[in-house]
Amino acid sequence: MKFKLSDLLKTNTEPSLVVLLGAEKPNQNVLDVLSKNSDLIVREAFTTRGVLQDLPGVHLVILDELISLADTSTEVLHRALEMSGIPMVSQEGFLADPNEWLGRARLTNAKRISFLPARQINLVNWSGGVGKTTLAMAICKRFVQRTGLPAALLELSMGGSALHARITPDLPEFFSIATHKEEPALWYGVSLYPMDGRTIDVLWGEDPEGVRKVLAEIRRKHTLFVVDCFPGHPLFPELSKPMSGLVNLVVTSPRDDSILQARRLMNEVSEPSHLVLNMTKSLADRTETGVSVVLPYNETWAQSSDPRLADPILELVYKGWKTKGK
């Protein structure tokens, strides 16, 4: 097989590195240094959203002050960059040793990072045992693994913590996190906030503004905020107030009592809201009307937080989710 000289030259000069310069005021010296390297592509972004949108395939991020947009906070951007493992340096730091940073870039595998708007998902039912915690864990795990964006899971329980039982009893509890004694634990990159009704009753009664600040911080630092809700919890009214990006998912199993509670809640929670029928075992279980998602009973899926539990729900929240890159 013969090759034309032009084809060989094209192959040899094809860029192998992608460098993203994210700065409201790009340093011309940085651009000059980058322009001397024929094996790289330079992308420029001036806003927090622009950096996130341009991250797919990037090997090095040179980052300085950006224009912060409301739908992409600086905290979300930095959390996504930390999770991605992409080397990051300031313009000044890059100029101090360009060869060092370009060398790091050559050792980096390009990551898939997506831009998605912030959402809060409330999974709610008065009845227990319908799989809310299992679905909450599956949704968060899948979201982080597929998008590279930060997610948080907050548990509203009146009894013992299901997250403590499912993961480890050593997880820092919301009270300790809110009082700055501990940081939230990470599980598959997901920030965890276990919370029961007893301790929060004290904290909410003594310092409601402090609790609101913690909730605002969770929203600011994470693209996806999933709440495993019991409607009788003291914080449920606060977390269920209608707001931009909030989606209510009323979760039920085929049990008559949980279906009745779910129908009641569908009339009480704000729009947009969806009815999720979980843990179905037969065709007869699937005859309920007005159901947006039907999920099977599968213990293996539940134990592993299988993506097949999360994807149909994320499709409700982010249209086109099933067609995005895997």
Stockholm file with secondary structure:
# STOCKHOLM 1.0

chainA/1-326         MKFKLSDLLKTNTEPSLVVLLGAEKPNQNVLDVLSKNSDLIVREAFTTRGVLQDLPGVHLVILDELISLADTSTEVLHRALEMSGIPMVSQEGFLADPNEWLGRARLTNAKRISFLPARQINLVNWSGGVGKTTLAMAICKRFVQRTGLPAALLELSMGGSALHARITPDLPEFFSIATHKEEPALWYGVSLYPMDGRTIDVLWGEDPEGVRKVLAEIRRKHTLFVVDCFPGHPLFPELSKPMSGLVNLVVTSPRDDSILQARRLMNEVSEPSHLVLNMTKSLADRTETGVSVVLPYNETWAQSSDPRLADPILELVYKGWKTKGK
#=GR chainA/1-326 SS CCCCHHHHHHHHTSCCEEEEEECSSCCHHHHHHHHTCTTEEEEEECBHHHHHHHCTTCSEEEECCCBCBTTBCHHHHHHHHHHHTCCEECHHHHHHCHHHHHHHHHTCCCCCCCCCCCEEEEEECSSSSSSHHHHHHHHHHHHHHHHCCCEEEEECBSSSCHHHHHTCTTSCCHHHHHTTSSCCEEETTEEEECCBHHHHHHHHHHCHHHHHHHHHHHHHHCSEEEEEECTTSTTHHHHTSCCTTEEEEEEECSCHHHHHHHHHHHTTSCSSEEEEEEEECSGGGGGCSSCSEEEECCHHHHHHTCHHHHHHHHHHHSTTGGGSCC
#=GC SS_cons         CCCCHHHHHHHHTSCCEEEEEECSSCCHHHHHHHHTCTTEEEEEECBHHHHHHHCTTCSEEEECCCBCBTTBCHHHHHHHHHHHTCCEECHHHHHHCHHHHHHHHHTCCCCCCCCCCCEEEEEECSSSSSSHHHHHHHHHHHHHHHHCCCEEEEECBSSSCHHHHHTCTTSCCHHHHHTTSSCCEEETTEEEECCBHHHHHHHHHHCHHHHHHHHHHHHHHCSEEEEEECTTSTTHHHHTSCCTTEEEEEEECSCHHHHHHHHHHHTTSCSSEEEEEEEECSGGGGGCSSCSEEEECCHHHHHHTCHHHHHHHHHHHSTTGGGSCC
//
